[in-house]
Amino acid sequence: MDSLLFLCARRILAQHPLPHILPGLYPVLFQLAFLDGKHLVLRDLVAAWPIQVLNFQQLMRRRELLGDHHFIDYIKAIIQAVVAQLRRELEEPGCDFSMRRLRVLDMTGLPESLCSCSPDGLTVWSSTKALAKAFAELSKHQQDFQRREPKRHKGPSGAATAAQQPPGVDVRANLYVRKDSYRMLCNALQTRAASPLHLKCHEFYAENISALKIVILLECLYPSFLRRVELWYNNFGLTELLLILPQLSRFPELRSLKLLDFSMNMRHLTPDLAIVIRCVARHLGMLPSLRELSLGSSQLSGNLRQILCNLQSPLESLELGYCSLVPDDLAFLSQSFHAPALKKLDLTGNNIYQGLLEPLQLLLKKTSVSLLHLDLSNCDMADSQVDVLLPTLLCCSRLRFLGLHGNSLSTATIKDLLQKTLELPDLHLLVYPYPRDCYKEPLPENNWDCGMDDELLAAAALEFSQILANSGRTDLIWTYNPYGHKDLDYF
C-alpha cells in the first residue's frame, strides 16, 4: 500500500504543467515518476531541479522503483532536460549563474540489473550513445548560436569581449564503447573542452575495439575521476597492451583493471617475451591506487611473479580464471604481500589436480583473515581434493561467497561440504556443482551441463534445501545455478 506521501505526490504529477513544488518534494516525485513509468514527467522534474546535485544512486535506493520499464527512456529524458537547461544558459549571457540549478548529474548509480538486455533489446550501451548524442546536439546549438550573434558582446571600442560562460553541468557516468559507438563517443569526448557538458567517466568499458582506439578515448577523459577500466574480447596481446598501460598512469584514482580474454600466451618464455613482460610489470607498478586486477585467460604459466613484481600496494581482488597456473604461481602469491590483503580470489578453470592443491592450501591459510569471495569453479576437483581442502576452507571465517560449480563431486561430498560450511557465519552464497551421481549413464566427458537426470537433481536439491531449512540460516543461499549472482564491489 502506498504511503500518504506517495498518494499526494501522485496528485501533483497528474497536473500539467507541474505546479510550484517545494524543493524537498523533488526526490519523492522523481522516484514516483520512475515507479509509474512517466519519463516525460521525469524530464520536466529534472528541468526544474532546484538542487545542485542529482545523484541517481541515492534517489533509486528502492530497487522496486525500477519495475519492468525500459530504462533508456528515463536516461534520455534526464539527459534531454540537462541539455535544455544548458541551451537556455548559453542564450542568456546576462543571467545570474549563481542561482540554484542542477550542476552535477551523477549517473554512476545505475543498478547492475539495468546492465542487461531490456525487453526491447536495448542494453546499457544505449546510455553511452544517449550521452554522446547530447554532446553532439549541444555542440551544434553552441556553434549555431555563435554564428547567429557574433557581435553580441562588444566593448566600448567595438572590440569583441569574452562572453560570460555558464558554469555548465558535470555528468558523472560509466561509459561503454564498442565498434558501433566508438566514433560517436570519440567525437563527443573530443569536444569536451569547449562544451558546457562536462563528462566525468567513472568506469570505462571497451569491447572488441583496437588498442589505438582505446588510447584515443582514454586521452580524452578527465584524469581525476576514473576508477575502473574493463577491456573485453579485444583480441590483442602484450604488445597492444603496452600501448594502453602508459596511458592509464594519467589516472591516479584507478583502482580496478580487468583484461578479459586477452591473447597473452606466456607458456614459452623467450628473451623478447621476457622484456615485454618486464615492461608490462613496470607500467602496472605506475598505478598507485590499483587494488583489483583481472588477467582472465592469459596463460600466465609461471609468470605471475614477473607480472605483479612492481605493484606498489597489495591487491584486494585478483582474478586469474583460465590462466593455466602452475604451482610456482600460487606459491609466489602465498608468499607475497598481496595474500593477507586479498578479499576476492578467482581461480576458475585452473586445474587443481595438476599439483595446485598443496600450494592452494597454503595460499588460503595466508588469505584466511581477509578473504570474502573465493571462486574455484571448473577446477577439475574430485571428492578427494575437496575432502583435503575443506578444513582450510573453514579457516576462511569471513567468507561470503564460495563457487564450486563445474567440479566432479558426488552428492555425499556436496552434502558434507554444505553441512560443514554452515560454520562460516558470514557465508551468504554457495554455488555447488551438479552432483556427479545425478547424471544419466554414460557420464558426459567434457560437458557437465548436459545429460542431467532432472529427477535425481531435484531430489538432491530438495535434500540440500531441507538441511539449510533445519539450520535456521535464512541469510544463506545454496544453489547449483552459477548465473545471475552479482559480484561484491569492494571499492
ZADODREN-89831 format. One record per residue: residue in three letters; z, y, x of N, C-alpha, C in turn. Coordinates in steps of 0.02 Angstrom, whole numbers, plus 50000, padded with zeros to 5 digits. Layout:
ALAZYXZYXZYX...
This chain:
MET500004994150042500005000050000500005006250044ASP499575011150026499525017250066500165021450059SER500325025050112500895029550110500715035750069LEU501225039650050501105045850014500685050650055LEU500795050550121500415054950165499675053250162PHE499505046650163498805044650160498505046250092LEU498885045550038498625047149972498445054649967CYS498885058749994498745065949995498145067650039ALA498105064250096497545065450142496885063550110ARG496875058250070496255056250036496025061749987ARG496505064949954496315070349908495995076149946ILE496255077450006495965082850047495255081050069LEU495155074850093494505072750118493985072450062ALA494205071850001493725071449945493415078249929GLN493695083549957493445090349943492885092149992HIS492385095649966491835097850008491625104849988PRO491635109650034491855108750104492605107750108LEU492825105650167493535104450177493925110950170PRO494505110850138494915116850133495255118450199HIS495615123950200496015125550259496545120050270ILE496595117650331497035111950346497525113950400LEU498155112350389498665113550440498515109250502PRO498615111950562498455108150623498785101250626GLY499395100650601499745094250606499435088750564LEU498995090450516498685085450473498045082550503TYR497765085750553497115083450579497135076250604PRO497635074150642497635067050665497635062050607VAL498025063450554498045058850497497365058750462LEU497065064450454496405064750422495875061250464PHE495935061750529495475058350575495525050850565GLN496135048250563496245041050553495965038850486LEU496085042750435495875040850368495115040950362ALA494785045650395494055045750394493775039450425PHE494095036950477493895030550506494005024850456LEU494585024850426494765019450380494275019050322ASP494065024850297493635025050239492885025250256GLY492725025050321492025024950340491655031450328LYS491995037150332491695043650319491535047150384HIS490995045050416490845047950482490605055150477LEU490315057150421490105064050414490715068650406VAL491215066250369491845070050364492175070450432LEU492125064950470492415064850537492095070350581ARG491435071150573491085076350611491355083250593ASP491475084450528491725091050508492435092150534LEU492845086850536493515087450562493505089450636VAL493085085950675493055087450747492775094450758ALA492305096550717492025103250724492545108650715ALA493055107150674493585112050663494235110350699TRP494205105750746494815103150779495215108950810PRO495835109850790496215115750812496625114550875ILE496585108650903496985106750961496505105951020GLN496715107551080496255107451137496075100451160VAL496475095451142496345088551164496265083951104LEU495745079851105495655074451055495635067951094ASN496165064151090496225057851128496125052051080PHE495565048651087495385043251042495905037751041GLN496155035851100496635030351105497275031851067GLN497525037951073498125039751038498025039950962LEU497445042250940497315042750869497215035950836MET496935031250874496755024750845497235019250865ARG497865020750869498355015650888498395010250835ARG498255011850773498245006850720497565003550719ARG497514997550747496864994250756496534992650689GLU496914991850635496604990150571496174995950545LEU496275001950573495875007550551495135006650569LEU495005002350618494305001450640493894997850587GLY494204993350549493854989950496493234986350522ASP492734985750477492104982450494491534987350499HIS491694993750508491174998850508490794998850574HIS490195001750571489775002250631490035008150673PHE490375006550726490735011750763490275016950792ILE489635015250805489195020050837489085026150793ASP489125025350727489065031050682489625036050694TYR490235033550707490795037950721490695041550788ILE490475037850837490385040850904489865046350900LYS489315045050866488785050050860489045056150822ALA489435055050769489695060650730490155065050773ILE490585061850812491045065650854490655069650907ILE490175066450938489785069850990489375075550960GLN489085074550900488705079850868489135085950853ALA489765084650834490215090250821490365094150884VAL490455090750940490585094151003489975098151025VAL489385095251018488765098851036488685105050993ALA488825104450928488775110250883489245115850905GLN489865114050924490345119050948490075122551010LEU489805118751057489565121751120488945126151108ARG488535124151060487955128351043488175135051016ARG488695134950974488955141250947489225145551003GLU489585142551049489885146451103489355149351149LEU488805145651159488265148351201487955154551169GLU487935154651102487605160151067488095165751050GLU488735165151069489235170251056489555172451122PRO489175175851165489445177551232490035182251229GLY490145185751174490705190351170491325187551138CYS491285181051118491865178251081492445176951128ASP493025176451099493635175151138493705167651150PHE493565165451212493585158351226494295155851237SER494775160351234495465158151239495725155351173MET495335156351119495555153851054495595146251057ARG495995143451012496125136251014495525132450988ARG495165129351031494615125051014494645118751057LEU494275113751036494275107451073494005108551144ARG494385106351194494175107051263494155100351300VAL494495095251274494485088651306494385083451252LEU493835079651256493705073951212493775067651253ASP494315063951241494455057851280494235051851240MET493665048851260493395042951225493525036551264THR493955036851314494075030951354494475025651317GLY494765027551260495175022851222494795018751172LEU494125018451175493755014151129494015007151136PRO494245003951082494534997251088494034992151114GLU494304987051148493884981851177493464978351124SER493734977951063493364974651010492714978050993LEU492664984551012492044988150999491544987051054CYS491724983251106491264982051161490854975751151SER490814973351091490404967651075489894969751022CYS489444965251006488914966950959489204968550891SER488984973950861489164975650794488684972350746PRO488824972650681488394968950634487664970950636ASP487504977150655486804979150656486494978350725GLY486824974850770486534973350836486674978750888LEU486994984150867487164989350916487744987150960THR487744989151021488274987251067488584993451097VAL489064992251142489414997751175488935002051216TRP488354999251235487865003151273487645009251232SER487675008651165487445014151123487865020451131SER488505019751147488915025651155488685029751216THR488475026351269488215029951327487565033451310LYS487125030051272486495033251251486635039451209ALA487125039051164487285044751122487515050651165LEU487915049451216488135054751261487545057751299ALA487095053351323486515055751360486065060151316LYS485975058151254485565062151208485895068951195ALA486555069051192486905075251181486785080051240PHE486785077451300486635081551359485925084451353ALA485445080151334484755082451328484695087851275GLU485015086951218484975091851164485285098551185LEU485865098151217486205104251237485815107951292SER485535104151338485135107151391484525110751363LYS484195107551315483605110651285483795117051248HIS484345116751211484565122751174484745128351223GLN485065126551278485265131551328484645134951357GLN484125131051373483505133851400483155138251349ASP483125135851286482795139851234483155146451224PHE483815146251224484215152351214484095157351270GLN484065154851332483955159251389483255162351388ARG482775158551362482095161351357482045166551301ARG482415165351246482395170051190482715176651206GLU483255176751245483625182851257483745183951331PRO483205184751369483295185651442483615192251461LYS483585197251414483835203951432484485205551394ARG484805200651370485395201851328485965205051367HIS486025203251430486585205651470486325210151526LYS486345216751515486115221551565486675226251584GLY486685228051647487165233051670486895240051656PRO487285245351674487075252251662486405253851695SER486255250951752485635252351787485055248151762GLY485195243851714484655239551689484625232951724ALA485025231951776485015225551812485375220251770ALA485125214251775485425208851737486115207251765THR486585205951721487255203951742487405197051716ALA487865193751748488035186851728488405186951662ALA488165182851615488495182251551489135178251558GLN489605179951514490225176051514490055168951494GLN490265164251534490115157251521490685154051481PRO490515150451427491045146951391491355141551435PRO491985140051425492315135151469492055128151461GLY491715126751406491435120051397491955114951374VAL491725108751369492155103251346492105097451396ASP492675095051418492705089051460492665082951415VAL492165078651427492115072351390492275066651438ARG492835063451425493055057851467492825051351433ALA492415047551468492115041651436491985036251487ASN491875030251462491625024651503490875024351495LEU490515023451550489795023451549489525016451562TYR489035014551522488705007951527487965009151536VAL487685006551589486975007851603486615001351621ARG486005000851596485554995451614484854998251615LYS484354994051623483674996351634483435001251581ASP483564999551517483285003551463483645010151453SER484215011251485484575017551476484665021351541TYR484405018651596484515021851661484225028851664ARG483585029651646483255036151654483595041451612MET483775039651550484095044451506484765046651534LEU485175041951558485825043751586485755047651650CYS485285045651692485175049151755484995056451743ASN484535057751696484345064651680484945068651655ALA485365065351614485945068851587486435070651643LEU486575065951687487065067251740486815072451790GLN486165072651800485895077351849485885084551823THR486005085551758486055092351731486775094651723ARG487255090651747487955092051732488195098651761ALA487915100751817488155106951850488065113051805ALA487505113251768487365119151726487575118151654SER487805112351636487955110851565488675112551548PRO488795115151487489485116051465489825109551443LEU489435104151443489715097551428489855094051494HIS490495093051509490695090351574490885082951566LEU490445078551587490555071451578490965068651635LYS491565066351620492015063551670492045055951659CYS491725052251704491685044951696492335041651719HIS492625037751674493245034251688493105027251715GLU492645023751683492445017051704491675016651703PHE491385013751755490655013551762490425006251764TYR489985004451718489724997651713488964997851720ALA488694993851766487964993651776487734986451773GLU487204985251734486944978551726486204978351745ASN486054974151793485354972451809484934978551827ILE485204982951869484794988351896484864988351972SER484414991652006484384991252079484974994952112ALA485094993152174485634996352212485495003852221LEU484865005652232484695012652241484835016752178LYS484685013952120484815017452057485565018152046ILE485945013152064486675013652058486935019252102VAL486675019752163486895025052209486725031952180ILE486135032752150485935039152121486415041152066LEU486605036352023487075037951969487765039651996LEU488005035852045488665037152073488705044052105GLU488155046252136488145052852167488235058452116CYS488075057052053488115062152001488795062551967LEU489245057851982489885057651947490405062051981TYR490855064851941491415068651969491845063852010PRO492055065852069492405061152114493135059852095SER493445064052053494165063552045494395059551985PHE493925056451949494135053351886493975045851882LEU493495043551919493275036551913493805031751937ARG493965026651896494475021851916494205014651920ARG493635013251888493385006251888492625006151893VAL492365001451934491645000251939491524992851930GLU491074991151884490874984151874490114983751877LEU489874979351920489154978351929488994971251910TRP488554970351859488404963751831487684961851843TYR487574955651863486904952551863486374956951897ASN486564959851952486094964551984485654961252037ASN485774954852049485324950852091485204953952159PHE485734956252191485674958252260486284956052299GLY486224956052364486734953152406487084958252450LEU487294955952510487704960152553487334966352577THR486694965652592486314971452618486284976952566GLU486134975152503486124980152450486824982852437LEU487314978552443488004980852432488194986252482LEU487924985852542488064990852593487764997652576LEU487294997952530487045004352507487535007652458ILE487905003452422488345005852369489035007652395LEU489325003352436490015004152457490165010952489PRO489735013652533489895020252562489965025652508GLN489585024952454489625029952400490295029652364LEU490595023652361491225022852325491805026352359SER491745027752423492295031152458492385038352434ARG491925040852394491995047552364492525047752310PHE492735041952286493155041652227493865039452246PRO494315044252258494975042552283495405038652234GLU495245038852169495645035452118495355028652099LEU494835026452132494525020052115495015014252127ARG495195010752073495695005452077495394998552068SER494814998152036494534991552020493804991352038LEU493604986052074492914984952093492734977752077LYS492254976752032492054970052013491314969052028LEU491174964152070490494962452090490354955552062LEU490004955252006489934948951969489234946051978ASP489204939651996488574936152004488134939352057PHE488424941152113488034943452170487764937452209SER487204938552243486924933252285487184933952356MET487824932552364488134933452430488334926552457ASN487874923352492487984916652519488214917252591MET488854915552603489134916052671489294909252700ARG489004904052672489164897352695488944896152767HIS488374898852785488094897752852488124904252891LEU488664905152928488784911452962488354912053024THR487964917353028487554919053086487824925453116PRO487634927053179487864933353209487684939453167ASP487074939653140486874945353098487294945753035LEU487424940053004487824939952942488544942152957ALA488804940153015489484942053034489544949653041ILE489024952953066489024960253073489024963453004VAL488614960752958488584963552891489264962752856ILE489574956952864490234955852832490744960752859ARG490724962152924491194967052953491074973952924CYS490444975752912490284982252882490544982652810VAL490454977252772490714977052704491474977852705ALA491804974252749492544974652754492764981652772ARG492404984952818492594991652839492544996652780HIS492014995952741491935000552684492434999052628LEU492604992752618493134991152570493794994252593GLY493904994452657494504997352685494545004852676MET493995007952656493975015252645494105017052572LEU494335012152533494515013352462495275012952457PRO495625018452466496355018252475496735016152412SER496435017052353496795015452291496595008752261LEU496175004952296495924998652268496494993752257ARG496544991252195497064986352177496774980152145GLU496144980552123495834974852090495144973652120LEU495004967352138494364965652169494114959152140SER493484959152118493174953052093492554951652135LEU492504945552161491934943452202491634937052173GLY491564936852107491344930752073490684928152098SER490644921552109490024918052128489754920352196SER490204922152241489974924852305489924919752361GLN490144913552350490104908352401490404910752467LEU491034912552465491364915252525491454909952579SER491674904052559491704898152604491984899652673GLY492614901552676492944902652740492934909752764ASN492644914452726492584921352749493024926252710LEU493494923752672493914928252633494324932852679ARG494574930052734494954934052782494534939852808GLN493904938452825493474943652853493324949152803ILE493264947252738493104952152687493694956752672LEU494294954052671494884957852650495284960952707CYS495074959952768495504961552825495644968952833ASN495224973352807495324980552818495644984252760LEU495824980652707496124984052650496784987252669GLN496894993452645497484997252665498104995452625SER498004993252562498564991752517498454984952486PRO498984981552466498904974852437498564975052369LEU498154970052356497824969252292498324966652241GLU498234968752179498634966152124498244961352080SER497584961652085497154957152047496574954952091LEU496474948352095495944945552137495594940052099GLU494944940952087494534936152051494044933052099LEU494104926452108493684922852156493354916852122GLY493124917852061492824912452024492174910052055TYR492094903452061491484900352086491284903152155CYS491774903752199491654906552265491634901252320SER491624894752301491584889352350492124890052403LEU492734891352382493284892352429493454885952466VAL493694886852527493914881252568494664882252582PRO495004877052607495734877752619495924883752661ASP495524885652710495694891352753495734897852712ASP495324898452659495334904452618496004905252583LEU496244899852552496884900152517497464900652565ALA497394897552624497924898052675497994905252698PHE497424908652710497454915652729497784919852675LEU497574918652613497834922652558498594921852550SER498844915752559499554914552552499954917952607GLN499644919152666499994922352722499894929852724SER499454932452680499284939552681499794943652642PHE499754950352649500204954652611499994955452539HIS499414952452520499204952552451499624947752408ALA499814942052436500124936652396500734939052355PRO501224942252384501814944252344501684949852295ALA501074952952298500914958452252500454956352196LEU500154950352200499654948252151499954947352081LYS499644950752033499814949751963499304945251929LYS498684945451953498154941351923497794937651979LEU497694931151969497324927052016496854922451976ASP496204923251988495704919351953495324915052004LEU495434908552000495104903852045494634899152007THR494384901451950493944897451908493364894551948GLY493234888051937492634885051965492684883052038ASN493264883852069493354881352138493664874352134ASN493384869852173493554862752168494214861352202ILE494754860852162495424859552188495444852752223TYR495024848252199495024841452226494814841252300GLN494454846452322494194846552391494694849852438GLY495294847252442495774849552492496134855952476LEU496064858652414496374865052398497054864452367LEU497274858352350497894857552312498494859952352GLU498554857852413499144859752453499164867252468PRO498604870252492498634877552503498724881452438LEU498494878652381498614882052317499354881952299GLN499684876452312500404876152300500774881452341LEU500594882052404500914887052447500774894052422LEU500144895252401499964901952376500364903652313LEU500434898952267500804900252206501544901552220LYS501814898352270502514899752288502584906952312LYS502094909352350502114916152377501994921352322THR501624919552269501474924352216501944923652156SER502404919052159502804917252100503204922952071VAL503404927752113503814933252089503414938252048SER502764939052064502364944252034501834941651985LEU501634935351990501034932951955501124932951879LEU500644936151844500644936451771500074932451740HIS499524931851777498914928851750498624924051801LEU498554917751782498274912651827497734908751790ASP497134908751817496574905051787496334899751835LEU496414893451814496184887651853495694883551812SER495304886951771494814883451729494254880551772ASN493984874851749493414871651782493524870451856CYS494124868451874494294867351944494284859851963ASP493994855751919493924848551934494594845151946MET495104847251909495764844251916495844838451868ALA496154833151892496324827351851497074827151840ASP497314822051804498024821551788498464821851850SER498264818351903498684817951963498774824851996GLN498244828951997498314835652027498774840151986VAL498724839651919499154843751877499884841551884ASP499994835051889500684832551898500994835251962VAL500594835552015500844838252079500954845852074LEU500514849252039500524856552037501044859351989LEU501224855451938501644857951884502314860851907PRO502694857651951503324860651973503244867552004THR502684868552041502564875052071502384880152017LEU501984878051967501814882551912502434885051877LEU502924880651868503524882551832503954887551871CYS503804888351936504164893351976503894900351963CYS503294900851933502994907351917503294909851852SER503894912351856504314913651797504054919551755ARG503624923751782503374929551744502694928251713LEU502434922251720501764920651698501664922051624ARG501124925751608500954927151538500344923251514PHE499894921851560499274918251542499164912651592LEU498974906751565498794901051607498164897951578GLY497634897751617496994894851595496844888451632LEU496734883051595496584876551624495984873351590HIS495604877151554495034874451517494524871351565GLY494204865951543493674862951582493894857951634ASN494534856351638494784851251684494844844551645SER494794839051682494784832451651495504829751646LEU495854831551592496544829551583496624825351519SER497094820751522497224816551464497684820051415THR497714817551354498154820351303498884820151327ALA499084814551359499774813851382499954819151433THR499504820451481499634825551532499664832451502ILE499194833951456499204840551423499854841451384LYS500064836251349500674836551310501274837951355ASP501304834551411501854835651459501834842751486LEU501224845051502501134851851527501384857051476LEU501174856251415501364861051363502124861151353GLN502414855251350503144854951339503524858251395LYS503314857151457503684859851514503574867351522THR502974869751504502854876951511503224881051458LEU503534877651410503964881251363504544884551400GLU504684882251461505214885251501505044892251526LEU504394893951525504174900451551504284905651497PRO504764910151505504964914651449504434919751429ASP504004921851476503514927051462502824924351445LEU502734917851448502074914951435501864916551363HIS501264919451358501014921351292500404917251271LEU499994915251319499374911651303499244906251355LEU499144900151331498954894551374498324891351346VAL497784891451385497154888351363497094881651398TYR497174876251359497144869551388496444866651378PRO496254861451415495584858551408495544853851348TYR494934852151328494854846751280495134840351312PRO495584836851279495854830751309495304825751325ARG495354822751382494824818151405494764812151357ASP495304809951329495264804151284495064805951213CYS494844812251203494584814251137493824814551137TYR493504812051191492784811751194492534805051169LYS491934805151142491614798951123491384795351186GLU491344788751181491074784951237490314784551232PRO489944784551289490194785451357490374792751369LEU490834794051416491054800751431490484804851461PRO490414811251442489914815651474490114816851547GLU489614817651589489754818551661489864825851679ASN489454830251652489474837151676489564842351620ASN489564840151558489614844951503490194843151458TRP490764846251469491374844551432491374847451362ASP490884851551345490864854251277490474849751229CYS490164844551255489764840151213490104833251208GLY489924829551156490184822751149490894822451124MET491144827851094491834828051071491914824251005ASP492434820351000492614817150937493074821950899ASP492804825150848493164830450813493814828050782GLU493824821950757494434819350726494994818450778LEU494814815550835495314814650888495574821450913LEU495114826250921495314832850945495784836150894ALA495614835650830496034838650779496734835550778ALA496754828950788497404825450789497834827750848ALA497514828350907497874830650967498124837750958ALA497674842150931497864849150920498444849750871LEU498444845450820498984845450771499644843450804GLU499614838450847500224836250882500494841750927PHE500034845150962500244850551006500554856250965SER500234858050909500494863550869501174861950839GLN501294855550825501944853650799502494854450851ILE502314852750914502794853750969502964861250975LEU502444865350970502544872650976502964875250918ALA502824872750857503214874950799503944873050805ASN504074867050830504764864650838505144868550892SER504764871450939505094875050994505354881850972GLY505084884450917505294891150895504974896850933ARG504474895350976504144900551015503574903750975THR503744908250930503234911450889502784916250928ASP502994917950989502614922551030502084919051073LEU502064912451071501644908551117501044905651080ILE500464905951113499844903251085499594897651131TRP499474891751101499144886251136498464885251103THR497934884951143497274884051114496814880651165TYR496304877151139495794874351183495174878851183ASN495194884451147494624889051144494694894351199PRO494244894351249494334899051305494054906051291TYR493764907051233493404913351220493794917851172GLY493644924251176493934929051130494624931551146HIS494864930251207495534932451226495454938251276LYS495744943851260495684949751303496124949151364ASP495844950551423496234950551484496744956251484LEU497294955151519497774960551529497474965851574ASP497634972051560497434977551603498054980051639TYR498064979051705498664980351744498704987551768PHE498204991651752498174998251781498205003751729
